[in-house]
Amino acid sequence: MPDTPAKSSPGRETSAQLQQYTALELAQALAEKLAIEPNDWHRLNRNRKVRAKEQLAAALVYLLSDQPEEALMRTQQASGWLDHSLTAPPCPTHGPRTR
């Protein structure tokens, strides 16, 4: 049986199509995709994996924009989310959390 090329889903970019974008443009698109939307903030702001992904995507944008200090800060924040050394501050509109 002969090999058939993989079909791409409608709306999915192929590797060749992605070549038209710069690495910075792709990183910016990824950062936008992984950013927590305002409507999802309260649901996701303490989700460690979501926050780490968001920070690492931002770090990549800063690194590709020749801002290594900002990239390092975002990478450290992502690490803090993953190793539990960082926690979300209380919501400014709801005040500090009480237990």
C-alpha positions as CSV (number, residue, x, y, z in Angstrom):
1,M,0.0,0.0,0.0
2,P,1.6,3.3,-1.0
3,D,2.2,6.1,1.5
4,T,-0.2,8.9,1.3
5,P,0.6,12.4,2.6
6,A,-1.0,13.4,5.8
7,K,-4.0,15.6,5.3
8,S,-4.1,18.8,7.2
9,S,-7.3,19.9,9.0
10,P,-9.1,23.0,7.6
11,G,-7.6,26.1,9.3
12,R,-4.4,24.3,10.3
13,E,-1.2,25.8,9.1
14,T,1.4,23.5,7.6
15,S,5.1,23.9,8.3
16,A,5.6,25.4,4.9
17,Q,2.9,28.0,5.5
18,L,4.4,28.9,8.9
19,Q,7.6,29.9,7.2
20,Q,6.1,33.2,6.1
21,Y,6.1,34.3,9.8
22,T,9.1,35.4,11.8
23,A,9.9,33.5,15.0
24,L,8.8,36.6,16.9
25,E,5.4,36.7,15.2
26,L,4.9,33.0,16.0
27,A,6.0,33.5,19.6
28,Q,3.6,36.5,19.9
29,A,0.7,34.4,18.5
30,L,1.6,31.6,21.1
31,A,1.7,34.1,23.9
32,E,-1.7,35.5,22.9
33,K,-3.1,32.0,22.7
34,L,-1.8,31.1,26.1
35,A,-2.7,34.3,27.9
36,I,-5.6,34.1,30.4
37,E,-8.6,35.9,29.1
38,P,-10.3,38.4,31.5
39,N,-13.4,36.3,31.6
40,D,-11.3,33.3,32.7
41,W,-9.1,35.1,35.2
42,H,-10.8,34.1,38.4
43,R,-11.1,30.5,37.3
44,L,-7.4,30.1,36.0
45,N,-5.3,32.6,37.9
46,R,-4.1,30.0,40.4
47,N,-3.7,27.2,37.9
48,R,0.1,26.5,38.0
49,K,0.4,24.9,34.6
50,V,-1.6,27.6,32.9
51,R,0.4,30.4,34.6
52,A,3.7,28.7,33.8
53,K,2.7,28.3,30.1
54,E,1.7,32.0,30.0
55,Q,5.0,33.1,31.5
56,L,7.2,30.9,29.3
57,A,5.4,32.1,26.2
58,A,6.0,35.7,27.3
59,A,9.6,34.9,28.1
60,L,10.1,33.7,24.5
61,V,8.6,36.9,23.1
62,Y,11.0,39.0,25.3
63,L,14.0,36.9,24.4
64,L,13.2,37.2,20.6
65,S,12.8,40.9,21.2
66,D,16.3,41.2,22.6
67,Q,15.1,41.8,26.1
68,P,17.0,39.0,28.0
69,E,16.4,40.5,31.4
70,E,12.6,40.5,31.0
71,A,12.9,37.0,29.5
72,L,14.8,35.8,32.5
73,M,12.2,37.3,34.9
74,R,9.3,35.6,33.1
75,T,11.2,32.3,33.1
76,Q,11.8,32.6,36.8
77,Q,8.1,33.3,37.4
78,A,7.2,30.2,35.3
79,S,9.6,28.2,37.5
80,G,8.0,29.6,40.6
81,W,4.6,28.5,39.5
82,L,5.8,25.0,38.8
83,D,7.9,24.6,42.0
84,H,5.2,26.2,44.2
85,S,7.5,29.0,45.4
86,L,5.1,31.5,43.8
87,T,1.5,32.1,44.6
88,A,-1.1,34.4,43.1
89,P,-1.8,37.7,44.9
90,P,-5.3,38.3,46.1
91,C,-7.7,39.8,43.5
92,P,-7.6,43.6,43.7
93,T,-11.4,43.8,43.2
94,H,-12.2,41.3,46.0
95,G,-9.5,42.0,48.6
96,P,-7.3,39.5,50.4
97,R,-8.5,36.0,50.7
98,T,-9.5,34.9,54.2
99,R,-9.8,31.4,55.4
